[in-house]
Amino acid sequence: MDKSFAKHRGLRVLLCLSAVLLSISAGAQGDDLASCVNPFAGTKGGGNLFPGAVRPFGMAQFTPNPFEPTGFVINMLSGTGASNYGNFPVLPIKGSLSISPERMLNRRVSFKAEKAHAGYYECLVDNDIKATLTATPRTGMAVFEFPEDAAAEGTLLIGSGIGGTSYVTDAAASVKSPSSFEGYARGGWFCILDVPYTVYVVGEFDREAVRTGTWREDRLADGSSFANGSCSGMYYTFDLSESRTVRYKVALSYVSVENAWENLRAENPMWDFDAVKSEAETSWDQALSTVEVPSLKGEDKAIFYTQLYHTMIHPNIFSDVNGEYIGADYKIHKTRTAQYTNFSNWDAYRNQIQLLSVLFPSLASDIVQSHYDFAIQSGGAYPRWVYANVETGIMQGDPTPILIANAWAFGARGYDPDAVFRIMQRDATVVGLKCQGKEVRPGLAQFLQKGWYPEASLHLEMVSSDFAIGQFRLLSTGDPWTPAEYLRRAGTWKNLLNPDNLWIQSRDADGSWADLYSGWAESTHTRYFWMVPYDIGGLVEAIGGAKAAEKRLDELFDGFLDDTTAMKYTLSNEPSMHIPWCYNWVGRPDKASDTIALLRKTQYSNSLTGVPGNDDMGVLSAWYVFASLGLYPMIPGIGGFTVNTPAFPKAVLHRPDGDITILRKGTGKHISGLKVNEEEIDSSWIPWELLSEGGTIEFRTSSKNTSWGTRVLPPSYH
């Protein structure tokens, strides 16, 4: 670790996750917000969210596997487009076990009569075994109630060589006693990539089993105490003649079995399910009460707080109760605060990290610290997409510098910016630099020589990172010279503007224009065109001015709800998220507010399909939260918001550095005036420095179009 970084970090207040949440729970205290959350919203229709029990930013996600019905797993990502984790599933069955469960899929288990809210899940397994689940930060707890008319015995299956992605080939589990076990599993697959993490799991039951055993593939071994390899696991059969209930506790660690036991003893030493459930609900009440909306009721309240809940599931605490965690170098390290993991940074830099920085600046600072540590341990470069202690390298660009710059810009500053910047600079300048063997900036050599990356979407992502690096350096140290070079690099988006068609377009290495429809990762040229969020003004000017840009925006949104061509707007993927606010840069804040209101109404609901696509660990949900508040953090590395008409007459963001109150006067759909701390603002941009110590934003609204926001446009940088 960089010595200056360690010294700076040592000055920080030592905070555990619970202390962070308690310190900012001054808002709607006593409001039962956990029960408002609908964890089933977004579990179908491509949202890929899980419905099970989790604490805010917790290590454990105790949930049915949404990808494969193997049972209740102890770790799972929320809203990704690919199966993941899903380790050590537990499944109750009636009677005893007579044949091997193999991968547990052959049982064709069903989960019916499901109910859930934040911190709690219940269902009927195979129609009549009641399962109730809750969680602490690093453990899960379950109660299994077998029906009275069932067999005199009940069995719990626990899969060790079974994961949520593919066959786990390296796994082992040991029956330690008739009421306990321990084991580990290594690796799995994510987005067709090998992710060689190791998870250690321990578990206990509240009473002894009458029979135990193991299985591997199609071989059942009664009385065996050890299982290893793929398609393996353990079983515990209980006598139900006196009690039909079995209680179960499970804990995990990514360091060791010993640490998993320590996590269990520290966080859940007793067998009081109701107490653990109540603590889980309280932790969610505290976290969710950081955003207070007094007027919300019924479905509207459920939708808003469910989306806010989604934003607080990830990232996840990765250090154990003793502070140890497994690093990117596969060595054991110890943190003074909390180490985090599961970073979907291509997604999270666009809005989620800003929300966390505003509400939880200490936690967001720990997230930045965790990225810095990962970089130091993995070759001196930032990762793109971290899964446990593994850099997957998926997605495009160099998003972590943007994420860090956004955290700094919105007040999360508990780290040494010089040390952080040195890694950013290496990312941007060292050709072939790798993080855990994954190249950080593919195409950098061509960019430095020619002025463009091989693909247009890659170029736009990379130069957004360049802009953020420059702003981070400027804002954190006041250095004006280094940022000038990064601003120049950010301006190279113009190198890809084809003067013949006025579209941004990929170029071949020889400078010729590639096909207009190629070079767009997970998007199209009509959408990615607007991915210059730091210079929308320059983009508008380049295609002929405000009227021409407004026309292009109108064409993108016209009929988008019925589009099947992929050329119209979609909210379901990240490069499009900011586009509705681009209307503010052409002097049409009325169209921005109209479009955003339409998206809130049509794309989100309290139903199983209540999120418009993969939530990507909270990002689509963060969009809804910001859009409802009337604020959006548009520009990478710049603290501030572009605005739209808020959905509520009043909202309060309860923050350690001072509350931000948002007021909407009137019921009109368009903004007719704006005050910040009693000062009139004629622009659709609010600088963060006006709010960093708290403040009041007052929107005045009208049912008619007004001239407000048409004369003073939001900032652009070029």
Salt bridges, closest charged atoms under 4 A:
ASP2 OD2 - ARG422 NH2 2.77
ASP31 OD1 - LYS301 NZ 3.57
GLU68 OE1 - ARG103 NH2 3.27
ASP128 OD2 - LYS94 NZ 2.85
GLU153 OE1 - ARG211 NH2 2.51
ASP170 OD2 - ARG186 NH1 2.71
GLU182 OE2 - LYS176 NZ 3.68
GLU204 OE1 - LYS249 NZ 3.83
ASP206 OD2 - ARG247 NH1 3.48
ASP218 OD1 - ARG219 NH1 3.95
GLU267 OE2 - ARG138 NH1 2.56
GLU279 OE1 - ARG55 NH2 3.72
GLU281 OE2 - HIS117 NE2 2.69
GLU281 OE2 - LYS277 NZ 2.88
GLU292 OE1 - HIS654 NE2 2.68
ASP329 OD1 - HIS333 NE2 2.90
ASP366 OD1 - ARG12 NH1 3.01
ASP373 OD2 - ARG9 NH1 3.22
ASP398 OD2 - ARG441 NE 3.13
ASP418 OD1 - ARG473 NH1 3.03
GLU461 OE2 - ARG350 NH2 2.82
ASP466 OD1 - ARG441 NH1 2.99
ASP466 OD2 - ARG489 NE 3.24
ASP479 OD2 - ARG473 NE 3.33
GLU485 OE2 - ARG488 NH2 2.87
ASP535 OD1 - HIS718 ND1 2.69
GLU550 OE2 - ARG588 NH1 2.80
GLU550 OE2 - LYS591 NZ 2.72
ASP554 OD2 - LYS591 NZ 2.91
GLU555 OE2 - LYS551 NZ 2.60
ASP590 OD2 - ARG588 NH2 2.67
ASP594 OD1 - HIS670 NE2 2.87
ASP615 OD2 - HIS310 ND1 3.91
ASP657 OD2 - ARG655 NH2 3.97
ASP659 OD2 - HIS654 ND1 3.01
GLU678 OE1 - LYS675 NZ 3.90
GLU680 OE1 - ARG700 NH2 3.21
ASP682 OD2 - ARG711 NH2 3.55
